[in-house]
Amino acid sequence: MRKIIFLGAITLFATINGQQKNSIKVDPLSIIVGGGASLISYERVISNHSTVGIGTGFATFKVDDYKYNYIGANIFYRYYFKEALNGFYLTGSTGFGGGRAKYTADKKKLKNTYTMLDVTARLGYQWVWKSGFTLDLNAGAHFMAISYKEDNFSKNPVKAEEAAILPNIGVGLGYSF
């Protein structure tokens, strides 16, 4: 009985190990718009049609007199309709991030903090060539909830919470192995 369990475990391990594939990608759109939680991502095959992954990134951008610094990460699951890492897929992700906002107008220097929670659903297509070069194109919807807090020494600091659903597109360039 021990031999059968041992042989079964070795067969299962060899099957799983033989199917393990990984992909590392960079999103050039994130670089163009100033960063984001999907700037760099890692994806790993977990079955014939499924992968899981993690993304991380940072951003620095300016809106009017506010300069924002952001760092965040997300986790995702992808279901490929034919073969993991190749072809059409449906993906869902959730992420968390935050940062500081600095206001520098009217000779004032105010610093504020904010946090963001997001949930994203996308449809995409990914190509993996024999060389390992990988191209990933996707689009979908992105729900963001933002909590904003003024960190200045005022008696009544401003606190705000907002939520929005926005369109979301992504491009991934990378290497699969």
N, C-alpha and C positions, 0 to 999 in steps of 0.2 A: 504493500500500500504506500509506503514511504517513497519507493522508487517511482510510482505513478504520479504522486504529488510533485516530487522533485522534477520529473520530466515535463509535467504540465506547466510548472512554474518557469522552467527554462524556456519552453516553447512560447509561453505568453510573453516573457521578457524579450526574447529575440524578435517576436512579431512587433511588439510595441517599440523596441529600440530601432528596428529596421525602418519603421514609419516615421520616426521623429524627424521633424523638419523645423527650421527656424527662419525667420525673416527679420531683418533690421532695416528700417526706413527713415528717411528724413522728408518732411513736408515742406517743399520750397514755397508754397503759398503762405505758410506760417512765417517764414523768414521775410517775405515781401511785406506782409501786414504788421510785422513787428514782434512776432512770436506767438506762443500759445501752448496749451497743454498737450498738443499732438505734434510738437516740433520733432521729437525723436520717438520712435515706437519700436517695440519688440513684439513679435508674434510667434506663437508656438503651436504646432499641430497637436491636438489631443485625440482626434479620431479621423476617420476617412473624410468627414465633411465639416469638422469643427476645429476652430482654433480659439485660443485665448491670448490676451496680450496686455501690455502696459505701455502707456505713453507718458512723456514728461516734457516740460518745456518752460520757457520764461517769455516775458514780453516787457517791452518798454515803449510807451506811446504817449502822445500828448493830445488832449482835447481842450480847446480854448486855453484857459490859464492853468489847467491841471496837467501835471505830469504823473503818469501811472507806471508803477513797477509791479510786475505780477510773476508768480511762480506757481505751478500747479502740476497735477498728475491725473491720469485717468486709467481705468481698466476697461477692457472690452471683451466681448464674445462675438465670434463670427460663425455663421452657418454658410458654407459653400454648397451650391446646388449640385455640383458634379464631383469635384475633387478639392480637398483642402489646399489652400494657397493658390489655386488656379481657377479662374472663371468668375461667374457671377456669385455674389454673396449678399447676405443681409446681416447687418451688424447693429449691436446696441452697446452703448458705453455709459459709464457714469464717472464723473470726475469732481475733484475738489481743488480749490486754489485760493489764493489771496495775495494781498500786497498792500502797498502804501500809495496814497495819492498826495501830491504836494501842490499847494496853491501858492502862486508867487506873484499875484497882481496887487495893485494898490499898496505897494510897499509892505505887504503882509506875507508872512511865511507860515502857512498853516499845513499841518500834517494830519492825514486821516488814514484809517485802515479800512479794508473791505475784504470780504470773503465771498466766494462764489461756489455754488453747487450746480452741476449741469448733468443733464441726461440727453443723450443723442441717439437717434435712429437713422441709419443710412442704408442705401443700396449702392453697391459698387461692383467693379470688375477689376480683377488683378491678373496680370500676365507675369509669368516667371519663365525666362528664357534658359536654354541649356547652360549658358555661361553663369547663371545665377542672378543676372540683372533682373530687377523687379520693378514693375510700374503698376501703381494702384490709383484708380480714379473712382471717386465716390461723391455722393450728394445725399442730402436728407434734411431733417429738421433737428433743431437744437433748443432745448428748454434750459434757461438759465435763471437761477434765483440768486440775487445779490443782496448782501447785507453790508451797509455802509455806516461807519461810526467816526465822528469827529474826535480826535485825540487832543484837542487843545484845552487849555485851562480855563474854559468858560463855565459859567454856572449852569447853563443849559446846553450841553453838547448836542449837536444834531445827530440823529440816528434815522436811517432810512432803510427800507427794504423794497426791492423791486423784483419783478419776474417778467420774463418775455420768452416768446417762441420765435426763433429766427431761422432763416435758411442757413444751411451749412454745406460747404463743399471742401473736398480735400484731394490732394495729390501726394502720392508717396513714391519716392525714388529710393531704391536700396538694393540689398543683396540677400538672396535666400540660399540657405545651405542645409 
